[in-house]
């Protein structure tokens, strides 16, 4: 389901608790999950690209037009796993 968020199909995620992450991290994380022996595991989640110099979000989460290829949604269950690691 969360793969849909990377291709802009966020309607499938309505009423599902989600977290917002940089899309590059999500892509690298999923590559590592599918090929852990070949792809290095990402070290940390850097959310700084999601914020401006005033520590405000660089997009409006309620405005679909603000979502671009730099932002990805993941289910909260996946975020909790990432948080533990």
C-alpha angles and dihedrals in degrees: 000000000000090000086071090065091060090057095044099259096129094149089083088061097057113131091010117116108244143175126218119231138165106277092226091061092048091051093049092045092052092047089053091049091053096042110019093161093055106033123057115243113250111249104211143359109248109198095171092103087065092063134065125223089276093057092251124132113267090220138039108246089206095054113077090198090064093060113096139165091282093067129065135182122220129183115264089241089061091047091053090054092049090048092055092050 
